[in-house]
Amino acid sequence: MTLHEGKDFSLPPHYQQQFHSPHQTTAQGGFSVAGSMRGDTSMSRTPGTMTGSYAQGSRPQSGGGINNAPTIHGRYSSRHLPYALLDFDKLQVFVDAVSGSPQNPLWAGDNTSYKFDVSRATELSVQIYLRNPNARPGAGRSEDIFLGIARVNPRFEEVKRFVEDPKASKKDRERGIAAFAEQERSMGQLGTDWLDVAFGTGSLKIGVAFVENRQRTLKIEDFELLKVVGKGSFGKVMQVM
């Protein structure tokens, strides 16, 4: 998969005031973050942290103070940009944004792809977080701010091409193309598309491609037999190269 860009991200309401003024290097008196907020049923990412969730559509529709972070010559440091947590079949990868703004971050796009071995058909989730400027020292990622989640339903087969019937009329060919495209979309995402962010605002541009492993099954003829290292009731154990 490839992660391209995000747009129109915003802060949860109770973080708006903290980002109203420039980031502070020390925590405010009495401030405590309720763990890592997730958009799924297992809300807490770190054992012992409190959990929470946001109702869909409860966020303000503007970027709020999310862009109110320090810049150097108009550019944001990567630590002030969102990062993504890719989760596929219990395998997780953290991906930092490389440029843009906290509200509209940019990732590496087609320059960097993230590969996952597919053993079963399951969804891919992309969770977006922003580092908390008021997190306690040593908190790691456990107090980062959850901005939302996008869920991808990948298509686990390679691209198919529509084959036109040369004898069909122009209208029939157009209908056939439209029906083929609709059928392809219903089978899952394959290619690059914008997906809405749940439990937050904005959307993510995500690319998905599936490549089948065509490695053939190995046979005894593919090896050079060196010597017999053991014998048993079911056959011989050979050392090969």
C-alpha beads as a LAMMPS data file, in Angstrom:
LAMMPS data file: protein, C-alpha beads

241 atoms
240 bonds

1 atom types
1 bond types

-500.0 500.0 xlo xhi
-500.0 500.0 ylo yhi
-500.0 500.0 zlo zhi

Masses

1 110.0

Atoms # bond

1 1 1 0.000 0.000 0.000
2 1 1 0.996 3.642 -0.372
3 1 1 0.015 6.592 1.809
4 1 1 -0.198 9.886 -0.066
5 1 1 -1.840 12.770 1.803
6 1 1 -4.546 13.902 4.164
7 1 1 -6.784 16.924 4.139
8 1 1 -9.006 18.824 6.576
9 1 1 -7.877 17.107 9.773
10 1 1 -8.970 18.781 13.013
11 1 1 -8.449 18.403 16.752
12 1 1 -10.928 16.840 19.168
13 1 1 -12.907 19.612 20.914
14 1 1 -11.162 19.276 24.288
15 1 1 -7.749 19.783 22.653
16 1 1 -8.717 22.987 20.831
17 1 1 -7.839 25.256 23.759
18 1 1 -4.396 23.705 24.196
19 1 1 -3.537 24.484 20.583
20 1 1 -5.076 27.967 20.751
21 1 1 -1.704 29.359 21.831
22 1 1 1.733 28.150 20.659
23 1 1 2.814 24.758 21.966
24 1 1 4.122 24.686 25.516
25 1 1 7.086 22.596 26.529
26 1 1 5.657 21.787 29.960
27 1 1 2.344 20.226 30.865
28 1 1 -0.370 22.527 32.117
29 1 1 -1.387 22.208 35.753
30 1 1 -3.873 19.421 36.294
31 1 1 -3.877 18.393 32.625
32 1 1 -4.230 14.692 31.959
33 1 1 -4.865 12.892 28.672
34 1 1 -7.354 10.018 28.598
35 1 1 -5.027 7.578 26.907
36 1 1 -4.771 7.024 23.175
37 1 1 -8.213 7.532 21.718
38 1 1 -9.083 5.022 19.031
39 1 1 -12.026 4.584 16.772
40 1 1 -12.452 0.893 17.444
41 1 1 -13.748 -1.237 20.292
42 1 1 -10.329 -1.769 21.913
43 1 1 -9.889 1.911 22.624
44 1 1 -6.792 1.852 24.803
45 1 1 -3.451 1.249 23.120
46 1 1 -1.474 1.014 26.355
47 1 1 -2.471 -1.168 29.333
48 1 1 -3.658 0.893 32.259
49 1 1 -4.691 3.959 30.267
50 1 1 -8.228 5.265 30.293
51 1 1 -10.293 4.808 27.183
52 1 1 -12.571 7.068 25.224
53 1 1 -14.184 7.607 21.887
54 1 1 -15.695 10.295 19.728
55 1 1 -19.125 10.148 18.167
56 1 1 -19.077 10.429 14.401
57 1 1 -19.598 14.007 13.362
58 1 1 -18.931 15.453 16.826
59 1 1 -15.774 17.232 15.679
60 1 1 -15.823 20.838 14.500
61 1 1 -15.585 21.114 10.736
62 1 1 -12.734 23.615 10.691
63 1 1 -9.057 22.909 11.310
64 1 1 -9.239 24.833 14.592
65 1 1 -5.844 25.320 16.222
66 1 1 -4.277 22.197 14.753
67 1 1 -1.896 24.259 12.590
68 1 1 -0.801 26.431 15.525
69 1 1 2.554 24.696 15.923
70 1 1 6.086 26.138 15.604
71 1 1 7.504 26.437 12.084
72 1 1 10.989 27.060 10.712
73 1 1 10.892 29.354 7.677
74 1 1 7.258 28.371 7.197
75 1 1 7.892 24.620 7.373
76 1 1 6.655 22.293 10.100
77 1 1 9.016 19.897 11.793
78 1 1 8.026 16.254 11.331
79 1 1 7.361 15.964 15.078
80 1 1 4.558 18.517 14.701
81 1 1 2.980 16.642 11.770
82 1 1 0.538 13.714 12.098
83 1 1 1.710 10.146 11.782
84 1 1 -0.208 7.085 10.613
85 1 1 -0.510 3.654 12.179
86 1 1 -1.077 1.033 9.471
87 1 1 -2.691 -2.126 10.803
88 1 1 -3.184 -5.231 8.664
89 1 1 -3.851 -8.663 10.140
90 1 1 -2.184 -7.729 13.476
91 1 1 0.927 -6.339 11.760
92 1 1 1.443 -2.634 12.552
93 1 1 3.655 -0.021 10.898
94 1 1 4.155 3.603 11.969
95 1 1 4.547 6.115 9.132
96 1 1 5.489 9.777 9.705
97 1 1 4.235 12.537 7.431
98 1 1 7.119 14.188 5.569
99 1 1 5.758 17.663 4.801
100 1 1 2.623 19.758 4.555
101 1 1 0.795 20.975 7.647
102 1 1 -0.911 19.247 10.591
103 1 1 -4.259 19.949 8.933
104 1 1 -3.160 18.820 5.450
105 1 1 -0.137 16.499 5.819
106 1 1 1.801 14.846 3.022
107 1 1 3.334 11.376 3.117
108 1 1 5.848 9.819 0.706
109 1 1 3.175 8.582 -1.733
110 1 1 4.401 6.335 -4.522
111 1 1 8.030 6.829 -3.416
112 1 1 7.516 4.445 -0.497
113 1 1 5.296 1.361 -0.413
114 1 1 4.468 -0.814 2.581
115 1 1 4.149 -4.516 1.857
116 1 1 2.120 -7.039 3.816
117 1 1 1.950 -10.788 3.296
118 1 1 -1.672 -11.809 2.742
119 1 1 -2.725 -15.025 4.461
120 1 1 -6.438 -14.208 4.656
121 1 1 -8.885 -11.590 3.433
122 1 1 -9.201 -8.812 6.029
123 1 1 -9.438 -5.038 6.134
124 1 1 -6.579 -2.566 6.427
125 1 1 -6.961 0.276 8.920
126 1 1 -5.054 3.578 8.903
127 1 1 -5.207 5.453 12.207
128 1 1 -3.997 9.044 12.392
129 1 1 -2.332 10.530 15.469
130 1 1 -0.731 13.847 16.413
131 1 1 2.017 14.068 19.023
132 1 1 0.753 15.708 22.184
133 1 1 2.885 18.759 23.125
134 1 1 1.694 18.425 26.737
135 1 1 2.358 14.706 27.123
136 1 1 4.079 13.612 30.294
137 1 1 7.827 12.845 30.017
138 1 1 8.371 9.219 29.093
139 1 1 4.763 8.706 27.985
140 1 1 5.870 7.656 24.509
141 1 1 2.950 7.373 22.108
142 1 1 0.396 6.521 24.802
143 1 1 -0.805 10.139 25.185
144 1 1 -0.770 11.115 21.506
145 1 1 -3.924 12.671 20.097
146 1 1 -6.184 10.444 18.017
147 1 1 -7.417 12.311 14.902
148 1 1 -9.415 9.539 13.220
149 1 1 -9.297 6.290 11.306
150 1 1 -9.785 5.234 7.681
151 1 1 -10.724 1.653 6.865
152 1 1 -9.679 0.083 3.579
153 1 1 -11.325 -2.967 2.048
154 1 1 -8.553 -4.211 -0.269
155 1 1 -9.218 -6.329 -3.290
156 1 1 -7.050 -9.428 -3.174
157 1 1 -6.615 -10.043 -6.867
158 1 1 -4.782 -8.279 -9.627
159 1 1 -6.279 -5.740 -12.020
160 1 1 -8.560 -7.089 -14.726
161 1 1 -9.029 -5.395 -18.083
162 1 1 -12.357 -4.906 -19.752
163 1 1 -12.510 -6.640 -23.127
164 1 1 -14.872 -4.962 -25.526
165 1 1 -17.084 -6.887 -27.888
166 1 1 -16.165 -5.607 -31.358
167 1 1 -19.638 -6.533 -32.621
168 1 1 -21.491 -4.570 -29.917
169 1 1 -22.967 -1.158 -30.601
170 1 1 -21.464 1.979 -29.088
171 1 1 -24.284 2.196 -26.528
172 1 1 -23.870 -1.461 -25.532
173 1 1 -20.113 -1.001 -25.141
174 1 1 -20.659 2.014 -22.871
175 1 1 -23.131 0.039 -20.773
176 1 1 -20.693 -2.845 -20.578
177 1 1 -17.852 -0.570 -19.450
178 1 1 -20.040 1.030 -16.770
179 1 1 -21.247 -2.349 -15.483
180 1 1 -17.695 -3.690 -15.422
181 1 1 -16.445 -0.646 -13.470
182 1 1 -19.257 -0.975 -10.934
183 1 1 -18.524 -4.669 -10.460
184 1 1 -14.831 -3.925 -9.969
185 1 1 -15.560 -1.307 -7.273
186 1 1 -17.856 -3.682 -5.399
187 1 1 -15.030 -6.207 -5.060
188 1 1 -12.838 -3.867 -2.989
189 1 1 -10.282 -1.103 -3.479
190 1 1 -7.529 -1.582 -6.004
191 1 1 -5.581 1.536 -6.891
192 1 1 -5.520 4.990 -5.301
193 1 1 -8.588 6.629 -3.790
194 1 1 -9.716 9.169 -1.189
195 1 1 -11.330 7.665 1.915
196 1 1 -13.288 9.516 4.600
197 1 1 -11.886 9.574 8.131
198 1 1 -14.181 8.158 10.807
199 1 1 -14.244 9.517 14.376
200 1 1 -12.726 12.740 13.058
201 1 1 -12.793 15.092 10.096
202 1 1 -11.137 15.030 6.704
203 1 1 -10.019 12.285 4.349
204 1 1 -6.968 10.234 3.363
205 1 1 -5.550 9.400 -0.049
206 1 1 -4.481 5.757 0.035
207 1 1 -3.194 3.421 -2.667
208 1 1 -3.628 -0.364 -2.640
209 1 1 -2.139 -2.959 -4.971
210 1 1 -2.169 -6.736 -4.790
211 1 1 0.570 -8.847 -6.367
212 1 1 0.139 -12.604 -6.431
213 1 1 3.114 -14.733 -5.457
214 1 1 3.749 -16.840 -8.545
215 1 1 6.699 -18.765 -7.172
216 1 1 6.259 -22.355 -8.292
217 1 1 6.423 -25.347 -5.975
218 1 1 9.921 -26.726 -5.494
219 1 1 10.630 -30.278 -6.648
220 1 1 13.466 -32.679 -5.927
221 1 1 14.863 -31.937 -9.393
222 1 1 15.528 -28.342 -8.276
223 1 1 18.230 -29.478 -5.828
224 1 1 21.642 -31.081 -6.086
225 1 1 21.694 -34.154 -3.857
226 1 1 24.880 -34.272 -1.757
227 1 1 24.561 -37.209 0.626
228 1 1 22.247 -39.294 2.761
229 1 1 22.247 -38.063 6.374
230 1 1 19.666 -40.477 7.747
231 1 1 17.220 -43.266 6.997
232 1 1 13.842 -44.030 8.494
233 1 1 10.763 -46.138 7.948
234 1 1 9.282 -43.390 5.740
235 1 1 12.326 -42.770 3.574
236 1 1 15.713 -41.058 3.468
237 1 1 16.885 -37.669 4.762
238 1 1 19.133 -36.039 2.170
239 1 1 21.540 -33.129 2.350
240 1 1 20.988 -30.962 -0.703
241 1 1 22.307 -27.775 -2.242

Bonds

1 1 1 2
2 1 2 3
3 1 3 4
4 1 4 5
5 1 5 6
6 1 6 7
7 1 7 8
8 1 8 9
9 1 9 10
10 1 10 11
11 1 11 12
12 1 12 13
13 1 13 14
14 1 14 15
15 1 15 16
16 1 16 17
17 1 17 18
18 1 18 19
19 1 19 20
20 1 20 21
21 1 21 22
22 1 22 23
23 1 23 24
24 1 24 25
25 1 25 26
26 1 26 27
27 1 27 28
28 1 28 29
29 1 29 30
30 1 30 31
31 1 31 32
32 1 32 33
33 1 33 34
34 1 34 35
35 1 35 36
36 1 36 37
37 1 37 38
38 1 38 39
39 1 39 40
40 1 40 41
41 1 41 42
42 1 42 43
43 1 43 44
44 1 44 45
45 1 45 46
46 1 46 47
47 1 47 48
48 1 48 49
49 1 49 50
50 1 50 51
51 1 51 52
52 1 52 53
53 1 53 54
54 1 54 55
55 1 55 56
56 1 56 57
57 1 57 58
58 1 58 59
59 1 59 60
60 1 60 61
61 1 61 62
62 1 62 63
63 1 63 64
64 1 64 65
65 1 65 66
66 1 66 67
67 1 67 68
68 1 68 69
69 1 69 70
70 1 70 71
71 1 71 72
72 1 72 73
73 1 73 74
74 1 74 75
75 1 75 76
76 1 76 77
77 1 77 78
78 1 78 79
79 1 79 80
80 1 80 81
81 1 81 82
82 1 82 83
83 1 83 84
84 1 84 85
85 1 85 86
86 1 86 87
87 1 87 88
88 1 88 89
89 1 89 90
90 1 90 91
91 1 91 92
92 1 92 93
93 1 93 94
94 1 94 95
95 1 95 96
96 1 96 97
97 1 97 98
98 1 98 99
99 1 99 100
100 1 100 101
101 1 101 102
102 1 102 103
103 1 103 104
104 1 104 105
105 1 105 106
106 1 106 107
107 1 107 108
108 1 108 109
109 1 109 110
110 1 110 111
111 1 111 112
112 1 112 113
113 1 113 114
114 1 114 115
115 1 115 116
116 1 116 117
117 1 117 118
118 1 118 119
119 1 119 120
120 1 120 121
121 1 121 122
122 1 122 123
123 1 123 124
124 1 124 125
125 1 125 126
126 1 126 127
127 1 127 128
128 1 128 129
129 1 129 130
130 1 130 131
131 1 131 132
132 1 132 133
133 1 133 134
134 1 134 135
135 1 135 136
136 1 136 137
137 1 137 138
138 1 138 139
139 1 139 140
140 1 140 141
141 1 141 142
142 1 142 143
143 1 143 144
144 1 144 145
145 1 145 146
146 1 146 147
147 1 147 148
148 1 148 149
149 1 149 150
150 1 150 151
151 1 151 152
152 1 152 153
153 1 153 154
154 1 154 155
155 1 155 156
156 1 156 157
157 1 157 158
158 1 158 159
159 1 159 160
160 1 160 161
161 1 161 162
162 1 162 163
163 1 163 164
164 1 164 165
165 1 165 166
166 1 166 167
167 1 167 168
168 1 168 169
169 1 169 170
170 1 170 171
171 1 171 172
172 1 172 173
173 1 173 174
174 1 174 175
175 1 175 176
176 1 176 177
177 1 177 178
178 1 178 179
179 1 179 180
180 1 180 181
181 1 181 182
182 1 182 183
183 1 183 184
184 1 184 185
185 1 185 186
186 1 186 187
187 1 187 188
188 1 188 189
189 1 189 190
190 1 190 191
191 1 191 192
192 1 192 193
193 1 193 194
194 1 194 195
195 1 195 196
196 1 196 197
197 1 197 198
198 1 198 199
199 1 199 200
200 1 200 201
201 1 201 202
202 1 202 203
203 1 203 204
204 1 204 205
205 1 205 206
206 1 206 207
207 1 207 208
208 1 208 209
209 1 209 210
210 1 210 211
211 1 211 212
212 1 212 213
213 1 213 214
214 1 214 215
215 1 215 216
216 1 216 217
217 1 217 218
218 1 218 219
219 1 219 220
220 1 220 221
221 1 221 222
222 1 222 223
223 1 223 224
224 1 224 225
225 1 225 226
226 1 226 227
227 1 227 228
228 1 228 229
229 1 229 230
230 1 230 231
231 1 231 232
232 1 232 233
233 1 233 234
234 1 234 235
235 1 235 236
236 1 236 237
237 1 237 238
238 1 238 239
239 1 239 240
240 1 240 241
